[in-house]
């Protein structure tokens, strides 16, 4: 449904009141993308809350998105992890896409770690690489900040100069180094989807400065920054983008790559949560 500012805040508060006793005061919010949701099951004392049990919480019908808000601890911090996210291409509005991020912020989380599976564009990126997002291109054609603004969610005009926190990126780099691999870094372009990009579109994205491309994340980061959250973004390079890869693209390839790097990805996230 389309929300006006007052209705959005009412919906968020209803959801907060419904789950607050089970989540407690959060420290860190996680959004786990396609094939990456298993990390949440390893949180200490993990307790899943199905999205269907959270008032107004959108669900995802995409394979690899379990549809739970999992609450637990890691590194002594209270963490809530979204196992999967709704997408614009499923028909959800921009405000609905970011509902979970806003809810976790209202439950106390001041840091957001957002993850996704992405197609690699930049030379040197290979399937299975993990990339810290240094900046983003919002090419979805919309914004999660559209419409009348509710000051309880933040200021009308949001500074995106440092959308992704440099200190968090340095922490992630240090953790990756200690684990024995290089964390790549680049610009993530978020598009509407659900069709994969054409080779011509990939050439356009490369010209615009994109290093990786996907169908999520950018609207969540806009909402998080409006709320004053520190943001770290990690992309799992699941495939090479069209015109760079040798064959056709498929969601199965995305899931297969995520499964292959699961151990490295989970070790990286665990180390980050224990270091911040």
C-alpha positions in Angstrom: 0.0 0.0 0.0 1.1 3.6 -0.4 1.7 5.4 2.9 1.5 9.0 3.7 3.9 10.3 6.4 1.5 9.9 9.3 0.3 6.5 8.3 3.9 5.3 7.8 4.9 6.3 11.3 1.7 4.7 12.7 2.6 1.5 11.0 6.2 1.5 12.2 5.1 2.2 15.8 2.5 -0.6 15.6 5.3 -3.0 14.4 7.7 -1.7 17.1 5.1 -2.3 19.8 4.4 -5.8 18.5 8.0 -7.0 18.5 9.8 -4.8 21.0 9.5 -7.2 23.9 11.1 -9.9 21.8 13.9 -7.8 20.3 14.9 -5.7 23.2 17.0 -2.6 22.6 19.0 -3.2 19.4 22.6 -2.2 18.7 23.1 -3.3 15.1 20.8 -4.0 12.2 21.6 -6.4 9.4 20.0 -6.9 6.0 21.0 -10.2 4.5 20.6 -10.5 0.7 20.1 -13.3 -1.7 21.6 -16.6 -0.5 23.3 -14.8 2.5 20.6 -15.2 5.1 22.1 -18.3 6.9 24.4 -16.0 8.9 21.4 -15.0 11.1 20.9 -18.6 12.3 24.4 -18.5 13.9 23.6 -15.5 16.2 23.9 -16.3 19.8 20.4 -17.2 21.1 18.9 -16.6 17.7 15.2 -16.2 17.7 13.3 -15.8 14.4 10.2 -13.7 14.0 8.5 -14.4 10.7 7.7 -11.3 8.8 4.1 -12.4 8.7 4.0 -12.0 12.5 5.1 -8.3 12.3 2.3 -5.8 11.5 2.8 -4.2 8.1 6.1 -5.9 7.4 6.5 -6.6 3.7 7.6 -10.1 2.6 9.7 -11.3 -0.3 8.8 -14.0 -2.6 12.3 -14.4 -4.1 14.1 -17.7 -3.6 16.9 -17.3 -1.1 15.0 -14.8 1.1 13.6 -16.7 4.1 11.5 -13.8 5.4 12.4 -13.7 9.1 13.6 -11.0 11.5 16.2 -12.9 13.5 17.2 -11.5 16.9 20.3 -12.5 18.8 23.7 -11.4 20.0 27.2 -11.3 18.4 30.3 -9.7 19.9 28.3 -8.7 22.9 25.9 -6.6 20.8 22.2 -7.0 20.4 21.6 -7.7 16.7 18.5 -8.0 14.5 19.0 -9.5 11.0 16.6 -9.4 8.2 16.7 -12.8 6.4 15.7 -11.4 3.0 14.2 -8.1 1.9 11.3 -6.9 -0.3 12.2 -5.4 -3.6 10.7 -2.7 -5.8 10.4 -5.2 -8.7 8.0 -7.3 -6.6 5.5 -4.4 -6.6 6.4 -3.0 -3.2 6.6 0.8 -2.8 9.9 2.5 -2.0 8.5 3.2 1.5 7.6 -0.5 2.0 11.1 -1.6 0.8 12.7 0.3 3.7 10.1 -0.6 6.3 12.4 -3.2 8.0 15.4 -0.8 8.2 13.3 1.9 9.7 11.8 -0.5 12.2 15.2 -1.7 13.4 16.3 1.9 13.8 13.3 2.6 15.9 14.2 -0.4 18.0 17.5 1.2 18.8 20.0 0.1 16.1 22.4 2.9 15.3 24.6 0.8 12.8 23.3 -0.8 9.7 25.2 -3.5 7.8 23.5 -4.1 4.5 24.5 -7.0 2.2 23.6 -8.0 -1.3 24.5 -10.3 -4.2 25.7 -8.2 -7.1 27.0 -8.5 -10.7 30.6 -7.5 -11.2 31.5 -4.8 -13.7 34.9 -3.5 -12.7 38.0 -5.3 -14.1 39.5 -7.5 -11.5 36.2 -8.5 -9.8 35.4 -12.2 -10.0 32.5 -14.3 -8.8 33.0 -15.1 -5.1 34.7 -11.8 -4.3 33.4 -9.7 -1.4 33.3 -6.0 -2.0 32.9 -3.2 0.5 30.6 -0.5 -0.9 32.3 2.8 -1.0 29.5 4.8 -2.6 26.3 4.2 -4.6 24.4 5.2 -7.6 20.6 5.2 -7.1 19.3 4.4 -10.6 16.0 2.9 -9.5 14.0 5.9 -10.6 12.6 6.5 -7.1 13.6 7.3 -3.5 12.5 6.1 -0.1 12.4 9.7 1.0 9.6 10.8 -1.4 6.5 12.5 -0.1 5.8 14.6 2.9 8.5 14.2 5.5 8.0 13.1 9.1 10.6 14.7 11.3 10.6 11.6 13.6 12.3 9.8 10.8 14.9 12.5 10.2 15.5 15.7 8.3 13.9 16.5 5.0 17.2 17.0 3.1 19.7 14.2 3.8 23.5 14.6 3.3 24.8 11.6 1.4 28.4 12.8 1.1 29.5 9.9 3.3 26.7 7.4 2.8 29.0 4.5 3.7 31.0 5.0 6.9 34.7 5.1 6.3 35.6 3.8 9.8 33.4 0.8 9.3 35.0 0.1 5.9 38.5 0.3 7.5 37.3 -2.1 10.2 36.0 -4.5 7.5 39.3 -4.3 5.6 41.2 -5.1 8.8 39.0 -8.1 9.5 39.3 -9.4 6.0 43.1 -9.1 6.2 43.2 -11.0 9.4 41.2 -13.7 7.7 43.7 -13.9 4.9 41.8 -12.4 2.0 41.4 -9.0 0.3 38.1 -7.2 0.6 37.5 -5.4 -2.7 36.0 -1.9 -2.7 33.8 -0.1 -5.2 30.7 1.8 -6.2 27.4 -0.1 -6.2 24.7 0.8 -8.7 21.1 -0.1 -7.7 18.6 -0.6 -10.5 14.9 -1.5 -10.6 15.1 -5.0 -12.0 13.9 -7.7 -12.2 15.5 -8.2 -15.7 19.3 -8.4 -15.6 21.0 -5.5 -17.4 21.8 -5.6 -21.1 25.4 -5.4 -22.3 24.8 -1.9 -23.4 23.4 -1.0 -20.0 26.5 -2.5 -18.4 28.7 -0.4 -20.6 26.7 2.7 -19.5 27.1 1.8 -15.9 30.8 1.4 -16.3 31.0 4.8 -17.9 29.0 6.2 -14.9 31.6 4.8 -12.5 29.8 1.6 -11.2 31.9 -1.3 -10.1 29.0 -3.6 -9.3 25.3 -3.7 -10.0 22.2 -5.1 -8.2 18.5 -4.6 -7.5 18.5 -3.5 -3.9 20.3 -1.6 -1.1 20.3 2.0 -2.3 16.8 2.9 -1.0 17.7 1.2 2.4 20.8 3.3 2.7 18.9 6.5 2.0 16.4 5.7 4.8 19.2 4.7 7.2 21.1 7.9 6.6 18.0 10.0 7.1 17.7 8.2 10.5 21.4 9.0 11.3 22.6 5.4 11.1 26.2 4.5 10.3 26.2 2.2 7.3 28.4 -0.5 6.0 27.7 -2.3 2.7 29.1 -5.6 1.6 28.4 -7.0 -1.9 29.0 -10.7 -2.7 30.0 -10.6 -6.4 27.8 -13.5 -7.5 28.4 -13.3 -11.3 29.9 -11.1 -13.9 27.5 -8.7 -15.5 26.1 -9.1 -19.0 28.6 -8.7 -21.8 31.4 -9.5 -19.4 30.3 -13.0 -18.5 30.6 -15.9 -21.0 27.1 -17.2 -20.6 23.5 -16.2 -19.7 22.8 -14.9 -16.2 20.5 -16.7 -13.8 19.3 -16.5 -10.2 20.6 -20.0 -9.6 24.1 -18.8 -10.3 23.6 -16.1 -7.7 22.6 -18.6 -5.1 25.3 -21.1 -6.0 28.0 -18.4 -5.6 26.6 -17.2 -2.3 26.7 -20.8 -1.0 30.3 -21.2 -2.1 31.5 -18.1 -0.2 29.2 -18.6 2.8 32.0 -19.5 5.2 34.2 -16.5 4.2 31.2 -14.1 4.3 30.0 -15.3 7.7 33.6 -15.1 9.2 33.8 -11.5 7.8 30.5 -10.4 9.3 31.3 -12.1 12.7 34.7 -10.3 12.8 33.1 -7.0 12.0 30.4 -7.3 14.7 33.1 -8.2 17.2 35.2 -5.2 16.2 32.8 -2.3 16.0 
